[in-house]
Amino acid sequence: MSKSGDLCLPGMVTRKVHTLVIGSGAAGLAAAVRLQALGISDLVVYSEGLRMGTSINTGSDKQTYYKLGMYGDEPDSPLAMARDLAAGGAMHGDIALVEAALSQQTFAGLVNLGVPFPHDAFGQYIGYKTDHDPKRRATSCGPYTSREMCLALTAELQRRKIEVQERQLAIKVLTDAARERCLGAVFLSLQDGEPQFSAVQAENVVFAVGGPGGLYATSVYPAVHCGGIGLGLEAGALAANLAESQFGLASVKFRWNVSGSYMQVLPRFISRNEQGEEREFLREYFDSPAAMYDAIFLKGYQWPFAAGNVPGSSLVDIFVYIETVERGNRVFLDYRQDPPDLQFTKLAAETREYLEKSRAWGTSPLQRLQALNAPAIELYRTHGIDLSKESLEIAVCAQHNNGGLAGNIWWESRNLRHFFPIGEVNGSHGVTRPGGSALNAGQVGAYRAAEYIARKYQGSSDTEAEFQQALANCWQDWQERLTVTAPADKAWRVERQALQQRMSRAGAFVRVWEQVRTALDETVRQYEQSLRTPLGGMSGREVAETLRNQQLCLAAVFYLQCILVQTEQVGSRGGALVLSGGGERLHPALSEKWCIMPEDPSCRKRVMLCAADAAGQPQVSWEDCRPLPQTDGWFETVWSEFRQGAVFDQF
């Protein structure tokens, strides 16, 4: 590193690399490994920490990885998988085909690095059905599939001696004056002493900062992960489908999805009020105990809330929401005993056959979970929760954003060249997606970005003057704010809590136009205030969190603007219900408030886009979904196009 001659601020250093990777989750690590394998050796990974992201800190009962079918005689093909990836609507067909076509290659890459995906005695990689999956394409290596991926990729990163700079928070993406090309990024060291800034000039930036984990108070994103999509939006990068998020039941004491077997073993749903009184509240909504148990079982297969499963299993999410949000009670899952009226002979055939084939016929949910998925019990025990002694508190939590920054089929930003959003920050998914497809999309995006960089952007451009100007422009504002002493209290904590609670109130899976409009106005005011927040007298950590709030507020403005349009034009679909007084009554046991705005199905044929205008304000537009490519290639022709590099000129 060398001191910048143009900037005289304490701790400011600049450096230049060919390719900068921001983020060290499964996608970012895979990109770094693949880049070096393809000959890009001048690269560096900047990260808040190798143990700080969503990938290494999250999972479920058996965390799913979705790929092309590779078992037995069930037929499958890239085009068939692409159809299923795009079946939920609002997804481009060419993106879906790329994710399907590279699924086997990226999966094999993980296997070759030692990720222990299960296969049978003949080497066939077994699969199972997941949500929105018509075939048995899903696989898993246990509750911590993405962690296993990260550990294997980190080991490979270290073997290849790829540089990693930890405890570095990205606070600015630098672009040229026209905001058409990315030039690098600015970072702030996560430390308690004096703020230390650094800037990296890069030919290419791989942006792997994860999903918007810091936006919601009721969230299953790990607490250490906030995301950084606001930096991309601030830089002018186009976004797609920001309103399409996933929400699902999760534990709150230890943040973890209670999907799959956690539901399939039929736990009791307990509501507890402030006086400590308990009741099995789901019974109030179902005609019979068997109907209630079948709905609970289906929550395993259909874990994320889905408007299409109302009426159906997603009613369970609504009933939990009413207990926790509207009535102010706490909801728990109890695995310790069965109620007297649980009669397996009266359950639906699907429920009975699954438990029978799984040999899970215990006399309590915990016994069935022990037979079905013993590691799911041990996981909670290692985090101080013994399911044999206590019930498990849950809520409907933010879990994943199907939208994000818009990329082309090489995962380069649609309007910001040399900038590659990959992983959850890339909005490649549509309204719904098969469970586990996000892990596949992250690996595919890493491979595609690396391949494109290695074939098209392997040289160096003369952008020194533009980089220095962009750096000087962004620093001027921070310099002025550093001269003003900030309040002595930890104001950033209060501001973040206010933002997160507002988003959980107005931008979660239950949406009302008036609430979204109010939340948007409040968030715009909060963002404008964040731009003026003094930074002087703060430690590096406090400055970092204050600037993180700034990008989170900006992200929330964009998300709420898209959600507002959804409540006006789209209606209830995917992971969101839009309540409307003139809509359809949801359930006879619910109040008239629970009438929903029906979906406009034509919107599934379009993708909602959003980008900042010249004044930095989010502007929503629409584009038609590109169809699935109909490929019927001839080997010699494709081979020739590949040798000549023509395939890399297609977007």
C-alpha positions as CSV (number, residue, x, y, z in Angstrom):
1,M,0.0,0.0,0.0
2,S,1.1,3.5,-0.6
3,K,0.0,6.8,0.8
4,S,-2.1,8.9,-1.7
5,G,-0.4,12.2,-2.6
6,D,-3.7,13.8,-3.2
7,L,-5.3,13.0,0.2
8,C,-3.8,14.0,3.5
9,L,-6.3,12.5,5.8
10,P,-5.1,10.4,8.8
11,G,-5.1,6.7,8.0
12,M,-6.1,7.1,4.3
13,V,-4.2,4.7,2.0
14,T,-4.8,3.7,-1.6
15,R,-3.8,0.7,-3.6
16,K,-4.5,-0.7,-7.0
17,V,-5.4,-4.2,-8.0
18,H,-6.8,-5.8,-11.1
19,T,-9.9,-7.4,-9.4
20,L,-11.4,-6.6,-6.1
21,V,-13.8,-9.0,-4.4
22,I,-16.0,-7.4,-1.7
23,G,-17.4,-10.0,0.6
24,S,-16.4,-13.5,1.7
25,G,-19.5,-15.5,1.7
26,A,-19.9,-18.6,-0.4
27,A,-20.3,-16.6,-3.6
28,G,-17.4,-14.2,-3.0
29,L,-15.0,-17.0,-2.0
30,A,-16.0,-19.0,-5.1
31,A,-15.3,-16.0,-7.3
32,A,-11.9,-15.4,-5.9
33,V,-10.9,-19.1,-6.3
34,R,-12.3,-19.3,-9.8
35,L,-10.6,-16.0,-10.8
36,Q,-7.2,-17.2,-9.8
37,A,-7.8,-20.6,-11.5
38,L,-8.5,-18.7,-14.7
39,G,-5.3,-16.7,-14.5
40,I,-6.3,-13.5,-12.6
41,S,-3.6,-13.5,-9.9
42,D,-3.7,-9.8,-9.0
43,L,-6.8,-9.9,-6.8
44,V,-7.7,-9.3,-3.2
45,V,-10.8,-10.1,-1.1
46,Y,-12.0,-7.3,1.3
47,S,-14.3,-8.5,4.0
48,E,-15.8,-7.7,7.4
49,G,-14.5,-11.1,8.4
50,L,-14.4,-14.7,7.1
51,R,-16.8,-15.6,9.9
52,M,-19.1,-12.6,9.5
53,G,-21.5,-13.3,6.6
54,T,-24.8,-15.1,6.1
55,S,-23.3,-18.2,4.3
56,I,-21.2,-19.3,7.2
57,N,-23.7,-18.4,10.0
58,T,-27.0,-19.7,8.7
59,G,-28.9,-22.8,7.8
60,S,-32.0,-24.9,8.5
61,D,-33.0,-28.4,9.4
62,K,-31.1,-29.7,6.4
63,Q,-29.9,-26.7,4.4
64,T,-30.7,-27.3,0.7
65,Y,-28.5,-26.9,-2.4
66,Y,-30.5,-27.1,-5.6
67,K,-29.0,-28.6,-8.8
68,L,-29.7,-30.5,-11.9
69,G,-31.0,-34.1,-11.2
70,M,-28.2,-36.6,-11.0
71,Y,-29.8,-39.8,-9.6
72,G,-31.5,-42.8,-11.0
73,D,-33.6,-42.8,-14.2
74,E,-35.6,-39.6,-13.6
75,P,-35.0,-37.5,-16.7
76,D,-33.7,-33.9,-16.4
77,S,-32.0,-31.3,-18.5
78,P,-30.8,-27.7,-18.3
79,L,-33.9,-26.5,-20.1
80,A,-36.2,-28.4,-17.9
81,M,-34.6,-27.0,-14.8
82,A,-34.6,-23.5,-16.2
83,R,-38.4,-23.8,-16.8
84,D,-38.8,-24.7,-13.1
85,L,-36.6,-21.9,-12.0
86,A,-38.6,-19.4,-14.0
87,A,-42.0,-20.9,-13.3
88,G,-42.8,-18.4,-10.5
89,G,-42.7,-15.5,-13.0
90,A,-40.8,-12.2,-13.2
91,M,-37.5,-14.0,-14.0
92,H,-35.6,-13.8,-17.3
93,G,-35.4,-17.1,-19.1
94,D,-31.8,-16.7,-20.2
95,I,-30.7,-16.2,-16.6
96,A,-32.6,-19.3,-15.6
97,L,-30.9,-21.3,-18.3
98,V,-27.4,-20.2,-17.2
99,E,-28.2,-21.1,-13.6
100,A,-29.4,-24.5,-14.7
101,A,-26.6,-25.2,-17.2
102,L,-23.8,-24.5,-14.7
103,S,-25.4,-26.2,-11.7
104,Q,-23.6,-29.5,-12.3
105,Q,-20.3,-27.8,-12.9
106,T,-20.4,-25.6,-9.8
107,F,-21.8,-28.5,-7.7
108,A,-18.9,-30.8,-8.8
109,G,-16.5,-28.0,-8.0
110,L,-17.7,-28.0,-4.4
111,V,-17.6,-31.8,-4.2
112,N,-14.0,-31.7,-5.5
113,L,-13.1,-29.2,-2.7
114,G,-14.4,-31.7,-0.1
115,V,-18.0,-30.5,0.6
116,P,-19.6,-33.7,1.8
117,F,-22.7,-34.0,-0.3
118,P,-24.1,-37.5,0.0
119,H,-24.0,-40.1,-2.7
120,D,-24.9,-43.8,-2.8
121,A,-22.6,-46.8,-3.3
122,F,-22.6,-46.3,-7.1
123,G,-21.6,-42.6,-6.9
124,Q,-25.0,-41.2,-7.6
125,Y,-25.8,-38.0,-5.8
126,I,-29.2,-38.5,-4.2
127,G,-31.8,-35.8,-4.2
128,Y,-35.2,-34.9,-2.6
129,K,-38.0,-32.5,-3.4
130,T,-37.9,-29.0,-1.9
131,D,-40.4,-26.1,-2.1
132,H,-41.4,-25.2,-5.7
133,D,-39.5,-28.2,-7.0
134,P,-41.3,-30.8,-9.2
135,K,-38.3,-33.1,-9.2
136,R,-35.8,-34.5,-6.7
137,R,-33.1,-31.9,-7.4
138,A,-32.3,-30.8,-3.9
139,T,-29.4,-32.1,-1.9
140,S,-27.9,-31.3,1.5
141,C,-24.9,-32.1,3.7
142,G,-26.9,-31.2,6.9
143,P,-27.9,-28.1,8.7
144,Y,-24.8,-26.2,7.8
145,T,-24.5,-26.8,4.0
146,S,-23.5,-23.2,3.2
147,R,-21.0,-23.3,6.1
148,E,-19.4,-26.4,4.7
149,M,-19.1,-24.6,1.4
150,C,-17.4,-21.6,3.0
151,L,-15.0,-23.7,5.0
152,A,-14.0,-25.7,1.9
153,L,-13.7,-22.6,-0.2
154,T,-11.7,-20.8,2.5
155,A,-9.3,-23.7,2.7
156,E,-8.8,-23.5,-1.1
157,L,-8.3,-19.7,-0.9
158,Q,-5.6,-20.2,1.7
159,R,-4.0,-23.0,-0.4
160,R,-3.8,-20.6,-3.3
161,K,-2.5,-17.9,-1.1
162,I,-5.1,-15.4,-2.2
163,E,-4.9,-12.2,-0.1
164,V,-7.8,-11.4,2.3
165,Q,-8.2,-8.2,4.1
166,E,-10.5,-8.7,7.1
167,R,-12.3,-6.2,9.4
168,Q,-12.9,-3.9,6.4
169,L,-16.3,-2.4,5.8
170,A,-17.1,-1.1,2.3
171,I,-18.5,2.4,2.6
172,K,-18.5,3.6,-1.0
173,V,-18.5,2.2,-4.5
174,L,-16.5,4.6,-6.8
175,T,-17.6,5.2,-10.3
176,D,-16.8,7.6,-13.2
177,A,-18.7,10.9,-13.4
178,A,-21.3,9.4,-15.7
179,R,-21.9,6.4,-13.4
180,E,-21.3,4.1,-16.2
181,R,-18.2,2.3,-15.0
182,C,-17.0,1.1,-11.6
183,L,-13.5,2.2,-10.5
184,G,-13.1,0.7,-7.1
185,A,-14.3,1.2,-3.5
186,V,-13.5,2.9,-0.2
187,F,-13.3,1.0,3.1
188,L,-13.2,1.8,6.8
189,S,-11.4,-0.4,9.2
190,L,-13.7,-2.0,11.9
191,Q,-11.8,-1.0,15.0
192,D,-12.3,1.0,18.2
193,G,-9.4,3.5,17.7
194,E,-9.1,6.4,15.2
195,P,-11.0,5.9,12.0
196,Q,-8.7,4.4,9.3
197,F,-9.9,4.7,5.7
198,S,-8.5,3.0,2.6
199,A,-9.3,3.1,-1.0
200,V,-8.8,0.4,-3.7
201,Q,-8.7,1.2,-7.4
202,A,-9.7,-1.9,-9.4
203,E,-10.2,-2.8,-13.0
204,N,-13.1,-5.0,-11.8
205,V,-15.2,-5.2,-8.7
206,V,-17.0,-8.4,-7.7
207,F,-19.7,-7.3,-5.3
208,A,-20.6,-10.2,-3.0
209,V,-22.1,-8.4,0.0
210,G,-25.1,-10.6,0.6
211,G,-28.7,-9.8,1.2
212,P,-30.3,-6.9,3.1
213,G,-29.9,-8.5,6.5
214,G,-29.8,-5.3,8.4
215,L,-33.2,-4.0,7.2
216,Y,-35.6,-5.9,9.4
217,A,-36.0,-6.2,13.2
218,T,-37.8,-9.6,12.9
219,S,-35.2,-11.4,11.0
220,V,-33.4,-14.7,10.7
221,Y,-30.4,-13.2,9.0
222,P,-27.4,-13.7,11.4
223,A,-27.0,-10.6,13.6
224,V,-23.5,-10.1,12.3
225,H,-24.7,-9.6,8.7
226,C,-26.2,-6.3,7.5
227,G,-25.6,-6.4,3.7
228,G,-24.4,-3.6,1.5
229,I,-26.8,-3.3,-1.4
230,G,-27.3,0.4,-0.6
231,L,-23.8,1.1,-1.8
232,G,-24.6,-0.4,-5.2
233,L,-27.9,1.6,-5.4
234,E,-26.1,4.8,-4.4
235,A,-23.6,4.1,-7.2
236,G,-26.5,4.0,-9.7
237,A,-26.6,0.3,-10.3
238,L,-29.9,-1.0,-11.7
239,A,-32.0,-3.2,-9.4
240,A,-34.6,-5.8,-10.1
241,N,-37.5,-7.2,-8.1
242,L,-36.6,-5.6,-4.8
243,A,-40.2,-6.1,-3.6
244,E,-39.9,-9.9,-3.8
245,S,-38.6,-11.2,-0.5
246,Q,-39.1,-14.4,1.4
247,F,-40.3,-14.6,5.0
248,G,-40.7,-17.7,7.1
249,L,-41.0,-19.2,10.6
250,A,-37.7,-19.1,12.5
251,S,-36.5,-19.2,16.1
252,V,-35.5,-15.9,17.6
253,K,-33.4,-16.7,20.6
254,F,-31.0,-18.4,18.2
255,R,-31.8,-17.2,14.7
256,W,-32.5,-20.3,12.6
257,N,-35.1,-21.4,10.1
258,V,-37.6,-24.0,11.5
259,S,-38.3,-25.5,8.1
260,G,-38.4,-29.1,6.9
261,S,-38.3,-31.7,9.6
262,Y,-38.8,-29.1,12.4
263,M,-42.4,-28.9,11.0
264,Q,-42.8,-32.4,9.7
265,V,-42.5,-34.0,13.1
266,L,-45.7,-32.1,14.1
267,P,-44.7,-29.9,17.1
268,R,-47.3,-28.1,19.2
269,F,-47.8,-24.4,18.5
270,I,-48.1,-22.6,21.9
271,S,-49.1,-18.9,22.5
272,R,-48.0,-17.3,25.8
273,N,-49.4,-13.9,26.9
274,E,-47.9,-11.4,29.3
275,Q,-49.5,-13.2,32.3
276,G,-47.8,-16.5,31.3
277,E,-51.1,-18.1,30.2
278,E,-50.7,-20.6,27.4
279,R,-52.9,-22.0,24.7
280,E,-52.6,-24.0,21.5
281,F,-53.9,-21.2,19.3
282,L,-53.9,-23.0,15.9
283,R,-56.9,-25.0,17.1
284,E,-59.0,-21.9,16.8
285,Y,-58.7,-21.8,13.0
286,F,-59.0,-25.5,11.9
287,D,-62.1,-27.7,11.6
288,S,-60.3,-30.7,13.0
289,P,-57.1,-31.6,14.7
290,A,-56.1,-33.7,11.7
291,A,-56.5,-30.7,9.4
292,M,-54.3,-28.6,11.7
293,Y,-51.5,-31.3,11.9
294,D,-51.6,-31.7,8.1
295,A,-51.1,-27.9,7.7
296,I,-48.2,-28.0,10.1
297,F,-46.6,-30.9,8.2
298,L,-46.9,-29.1,4.9
299,K,-45.1,-26.1,6.4
300,G,-42.0,-28.3,6.2
301,Y,-42.2,-28.7,2.4
302,Q,-43.7,-25.2,1.9
303,W,-41.7,-23.4,4.6
304,P,-41.5,-19.8,3.2
305,F,-44.7,-17.9,3.4
306,A,-46.3,-18.0,0.0
307,A,-49.4,-16.1,-1.0
308,G,-50.2,-19.1,-3.3
309,N,-50.5,-21.3,-0.3
310,V,-53.3,-19.2,1.2
311,P,-55.6,-20.8,1.9
312,G,-53.3,-23.7,2.8
313,S,-50.2,-24.1,4.8
314,S,-49.2,-20.5,4.7
315,L,-52.2,-19.7,6.9
316,V,-50.0,-20.9,9.7
317,D,-47.7,-18.0,9.2
318,I,-50.6,-15.6,9.3
319,F,-51.9,-17.0,12.5
320,V,-48.4,-16.7,14.1
321,Y,-48.2,-13.1,12.9
322,I,-51.6,-12.3,14.5
323,E,-50.5,-13.8,17.8
324,T,-47.1,-12.0,17.9
325,V,-47.6,-8.7,16.1
326,E,-51.3,-7.9,16.6
327,R,-51.9,-9.5,20.0
328,G,-48.5,-9.0,21.4
329,N,-48.1,-12.6,22.6
330,R,-45.1,-14.9,22.2
331,V,-45.3,-18.1,20.2
332,F,-43.4,-21.3,20.8
333,L,-42.9,-24.7,19.3
334,D,-43.1,-27.5,21.9
335,Y,-41.4,-30.8,20.9
336,R,-41.7,-32.5,24.3
337,Q,-45.1,-34.2,24.1
338,D,-48.0,-35.0,21.8
339,P,-51.5,-33.8,22.6
340,P,-54.1,-36.5,23.4
341,D,-56.0,-36.0,20.1
342,L,-53.1,-36.7,17.7
343,Q,-54.3,-39.7,15.8
344,F,-51.9,-40.7,13.0
345,T,-54.6,-42.8,11.2
346,K,-56.6,-39.6,10.6
347,L,-53.8,-37.7,9.0
348,A,-53.5,-37.2,5.2
349,A,-51.8,-39.9,3.3
350,E,-48.9,-37.6,2.4
351,T,-48.2,-36.9,6.1
352,R,-48.5,-40.6,7.2
353,E,-46.4,-42.0,4.3
354,Y,-43.6,-39.5,4.9
355,L,-43.3,-40.3,8.5
356,E,-43.6,-44.0,7.8
357,K,-40.9,-44.0,5.1
358,S,-38.7,-41.9,7.4
359,R,-39.3,-44.4,10.3
360,A,-40.3,-41.5,12.4
361,W,-43.2,-42.9,14.5
362,G,-42.1,-41.7,18.0
363,T,-44.6,-40.8,20.7
364,S,-43.4,-37.2,20.8
365,P,-42.3,-34.6,18.2
366,L,-38.8,-34.8,19.7
367,Q,-38.6,-38.6,19.3
368,R,-39.8,-38.2,15.7
369,L,-37.2,-35.5,15.1
370,Q,-34.5,-37.7,16.6
371,A,-35.4,-40.4,14.1
372,L,-35.8,-38.0,11.2
373,N,-33.0,-35.6,11.7
374,A,-30.9,-35.9,14.9
375,P,-28.4,-33.2,14.0
376,A,-31.4,-30.7,14.0
377,I,-31.7,-31.3,17.8
378,E,-28.0,-31.2,18.4
379,L,-27.7,-27.9,16.6
380,Y,-30.0,-26.1,19.1
381,R,-28.3,-27.9,22.0
382,T,-24.9,-26.4,20.9
383,H,-26.5,-23.0,21.1
384,G,-27.8,-23.4,24.6
385,I,-31.4,-24.6,23.7
386,D,-32.4,-28.1,24.9
387,L,-35.6,-29.1,23.1
388,S,-36.2,-31.8,25.6
389,K,-36.5,-29.2,28.4
390,E,-37.8,-26.0,26.9
391,S,-40.0,-24.8,24.1
392,L,-38.6,-22.8,21.2
393,E,-39.7,-19.2,20.6
394,I,-40.5,-18.4,16.9
395,A,-41.7,-15.6,14.7
396,V,-42.3,-14.9,11.0
397,C,-38.9,-13.6,10.0
398,A,-37.3,-11.9,7.0
399,Q,-35.1,-14.6,5.3
400,H,-34.1,-13.9,1.8
401,N,-34.5,-11.2,-0.9
402,N,-35.3,-12.7,-4.3
403,G,-34.6,-9.3,-5.9
404,G,-31.3,-7.4,-5.8
405,L,-29.0,-5.6,-8.3
406,A,-29.7,-6.5,-11.9
407,G,-27.1,-8.4,-13.9
408,N,-26.8,-9.8,-17.4
409,I,-26.1,-13.4,-18.2
410,W,-22.4,-12.9,-17.1
411,W,-23.5,-11.4,-13.8
412,E,-22.2,-8.0,-14.8
413,S,-24.3,-5.0,-13.8
414,R,-26.8,-4.1,-16.5
415,N,-25.7,-0.4,-16.4
416,L,-22.4,-0.2,-14.5
417,R,-19.6,-1.8,-16.4
418,H,-16.8,-3.8,-14.6
419,F,-19.2,-4.2,-11.6
420,F,-20.4,-7.8,-10.9
421,P,-23.0,-8.3,-8.2
422,I,-23.1,-12.0,-7.2
423,G,-24.7,-14.0,-4.5
424,E,-27.9,-12.8,-2.8
425,V,-27.2,-9.2,-3.7
426,N,-27.9,-10.2,-7.4
427,G,-31.6,-10.1,-8.1
428,S,-31.7,-13.1,-10.5
429,H,-34.7,-14.8,-8.9
430,G,-38.3,-14.1,-9.7
431,V,-41.4,-14.2,-7.6
432,T,-40.8,-17.7,-6.2
433,R,-37.9,-20.1,-6.5
434,P,-37.1,-23.6,-5.5
435,G,-35.6,-23.9,-2.1
436,G,-31.8,-24.0,-2.2
437,S,-31.6,-22.4,-5.7
438,A,-30.0,-19.3,-4.1
439,L,-26.8,-21.3,-3.1
440,N,-26.7,-22.6,-6.7
441,A,-27.2,-19.1,-8.1
442,G,-24.4,-17.7,-6.0
443,Q,-21.9,-20.3,-7.2
444,V,-23.0,-19.9,-10.8
445,G,-22.7,-16.2,-10.6
446,A,-19.2,-16.5,-9.2
447,Y,-18.2,-18.7,-12.1
448,R,-19.7,-16.5,-14.7
449,A,-18.2,-13.3,-13.4
450,A,-14.8,-14.9,-13.1
451,E,-15.0,-16.3,-16.6
452,Y,-16.1,-13.1,-18.2
453,I,-13.4,-11.1,-16.4
454,A,-10.7,-13.6,-17.4
455,R,-11.8,-13.5,-21.1
456,K,-12.9,-9.9,-21.6
457,Y,-11.5,-7.7,-18.8
458,Q,-8.1,-9.3,-18.3
459,G,-6.3,-6.1,-19.3
460,S,-5.9,-2.8,-17.5
461,S,-7.5,0.5,-18.3
462,D,-6.1,4.0,-17.6
463,T,-8.6,5.2,-15.0
464,E,-6.2,6.8,-12.5
465,A,-7.5,10.3,-13.0
466,E,-11.1,9.3,-12.8
467,F,-10.5,7.2,-9.7
468,Q,-8.7,10.1,-7.9
469,Q,-11.5,12.5,-8.8
470,A,-14.2,10.1,-7.6
471,L,-12.2,9.6,-4.4
472,A,-11.8,13.3,-3.8
473,N,-15.5,13.9,-4.3
474,C,-16.7,11.4,-1.9
475,W,-14.1,12.3,0.7
476,Q,-15.0,16.0,0.8
477,D,-18.3,15.2,2.5
478,W,-16.8,12.9,5.1
479,Q,-14.0,15.4,5.8
480,E,-16.6,18.1,6.7
481,R,-18.6,15.7,8.9
482,L,-15.5,14.6,10.7
483,T,-14.8,18.2,11.8
484,V,-18.2,18.3,13.7
485,T,-18.3,16.4,17.0
486,A,-20.9,13.7,17.2
487,P,-23.2,13.2,20.2
488,A,-21.6,11.2,23.0
489,D,-24.3,8.5,23.1
490,K,-24.5,5.6,20.7
491,A,-27.0,7.3,18.4
492,W,-26.4,4.9,15.6
493,R,-28.0,2.0,17.6
494,V,-31.2,4.0,18.1
495,E,-31.3,5.0,14.4
496,R,-30.9,1.4,13.2
497,Q,-33.5,0.1,15.6
498,A,-36.0,2.7,14.3
499,L,-35.3,1.7,10.7
500,Q,-35.5,-2.0,11.3
501,Q,-38.7,-1.8,13.3
502,R,-40.3,0.4,10.6
503,M,-39.4,-2.1,7.9
504,S,-40.8,-5.1,9.9
505,R,-43.9,-3.1,10.5
506,A,-44.5,-1.9,6.9
507,G,-42.3,-3.9,4.6
508,A,-42.6,-7.5,5.7
509,F,-44.9,-10.1,4.4
510,V,-48.1,-8.3,5.3
511,R,-48.3,-5.0,3.4
512,V,-50.8,-2.2,3.4
513,W,-50.5,0.8,1.1
514,E,-51.0,3.5,3.7
515,Q,-48.4,1.9,6.1
516,V,-45.9,1.6,3.3
517,R,-46.5,5.2,2.2
518,T,-45.9,6.5,5.7
519,A,-42.9,4.3,6.2
520,L,-41.4,5.5,2.9
521,D,-41.8,9.2,3.9
522,E,-40.3,8.5,7.3
523,T,-37.3,6.6,5.9
524,V,-36.6,9.4,3.3
525,R,-36.4,11.9,6.2
526,Q,-34.2,9.5,8.2
527,Y,-31.9,9.0,5.2
528,E,-31.6,12.8,4.6
529,Q,-30.7,13.2,8.3
530,S,-28.1,10.4,8.0
531,L,-26.3,12.4,5.3
532,R,-25.8,15.2,7.9
533,T,-24.9,13.1,10.9
534,P,-21.6,14.4,12.5
535,L,-18.7,11.9,12.6
536,G,-16.2,13.8,14.7
537,G,-15.1,12.3,18.0
538,M,-16.2,8.8,17.1
539,S,-14.1,5.6,17.1
540,G,-13.6,3.8,13.8
541,R,-16.2,1.3,14.8
542,E,-18.8,4.0,15.5
543,V,-18.1,5.8,12.3
544,A,-18.5,2.5,10.4
545,E,-21.8,1.8,12.0
546,T,-23.1,5.3,11.4
547,L,-22.1,5.1,7.7
548,R,-23.6,1.6,7.5
549,N,-26.9,3.1,8.7
550,Q,-26.7,5.6,5.9
551,Q,-26.5,2.9,3.2
552,L,-29.2,0.8,5.0
553,C,-31.5,3.8,5.0
554,L,-30.9,4.4,1.3
555,A,-31.6,0.7,0.6
556,A,-34.8,0.9,2.6
557,V,-36.0,3.9,0.5
558,F,-35.5,1.9,-2.7
559,Y,-37.2,-1.2,-1.2
560,L,-40.2,0.7,0.1
561,Q,-40.6,2.5,-3.2
562,C,-40.8,-0.9,-4.9
563,I,-43.1,-2.3,-2.3
564,L,-45.4,0.7,-2.6
565,V,-45.7,0.1,-6.4
566,Q,-46.4,-3.6,-5.6
567,T,-49.3,-2.6,-3.3
568,E,-50.7,-0.3,-6.0
569,Q,-50.2,-2.4,-9.2
570,V,-49.2,-6.0,-8.4
571,G,-51.2,-7.3,-5.5
572,S,-50.7,-10.4,-3.3
573,R,-48.1,-12.8,-4.6
574,G,-44.9,-14.6,-3.7
575,G,-43.8,-13.8,-0.2
576,A,-46.3,-10.9,0.4
577,L,-49.9,-10.3,1.1
578,V,-51.4,-7.0,0.2
579,L,-54.4,-6.1,2.4
580,S,-57.2,-4.2,0.8
581,G,-60.7,-3.4,2.1
582,G,-62.3,-4.3,-1.1
583,G,-60.4,-7.5,-1.5
584,E,-61.2,-11.2,-0.9
585,R,-61.9,-12.4,2.7
586,L,-58.9,-14.5,3.7
587,H,-60.4,-16.8,6.4
588,P,-63.8,-17.0,8.1
589,A,-62.1,-16.8,11.6
590,L,-60.2,-13.6,10.8
591,S,-61.5,-10.0,10.9
592,E,-62.6,-8.0,7.9
593,K,-59.1,-6.4,7.9
594,W,-57.8,-9.6,6.4
595,C,-59.1,-9.1,2.9
596,I,-56.4,-9.3,0.3
597,M,-55.8,-7.5,-3.0
598,P,-55.7,-10.2,-5.7
599,E,-52.6,-10.5,-7.9
600,D,-52.5,-9.0,-11.4
601,P,-51.1,-12.1,-13.1
602,S,-49.8,-10.1,-16.1
603,C,-47.1,-8.7,-13.8
604,R,-45.5,-12.2,-13.7
605,K,-44.5,-11.6,-17.3
606,R,-42.5,-8.5,-16.4
607,V,-39.6,-7.6,-14.1
608,M,-39.8,-4.6,-11.9
609,L,-36.7,-2.4,-12.3
610,C,-35.6,0.4,-10.1
611,A,-32.7,2.8,-10.3
612,A,-31.7,6.2,-9.0
613,D,-32.4,9.2,-11.3
614,A,-30.1,12.2,-11.7
615,A,-31.2,13.5,-8.3
616,G,-30.6,10.1,-6.6
617,Q,-34.4,9.3,-6.3
618,P,-35.6,5.8,-7.0
619,Q,-37.5,5.4,-10.2
620,V,-39.5,2.3,-10.9
621,S,-40.0,0.9,-14.4
622,W,-40.9,-2.5,-16.0
623,E,-39.5,-4.7,-18.7
624,D,-40.9,-7.9,-20.3
625,C,-39.3,-11.2,-19.2
626,R,-36.9,-12.5,-21.7
627,P,-38.0,-16.0,-22.8
628,L,-36.1,-19.2,-22.3
629,P,-33.6,-19.5,-25.1
630,Q,-34.4,-22.4,-27.5
631,T,-31.0,-23.9,-28.1
632,D,-30.4,-26.5,-30.8
633,G,-26.7,-26.0,-31.4
634,W,-24.4,-27.8,-33.7
635,F,-21.1,-28.8,-32.0
636,E,-18.7,-27.5,-34.6
637,T,-20.5,-24.2,-34.7
638,V,-20.6,-23.7,-30.9
639,W,-17.0,-24.8,-30.7
640,S,-15.9,-22.3,-33.3
641,E,-17.8,-19.5,-31.5
642,F,-16.3,-20.5,-28.2
643,R,-12.7,-20.5,-29.6
644,Q,-13.2,-17.1,-31.2
645,G,-14.7,-15.7,-28.0
646,A,-18.1,-14.8,-29.7
647,V,-20.0,-16.4,-26.8
648,F,-18.7,-13.8,-24.5
649,D,-20.2,-11.0,-26.6
650,Q,-23.8,-12.3,-25.9
651,F,-25.7,-10.7,-23.0
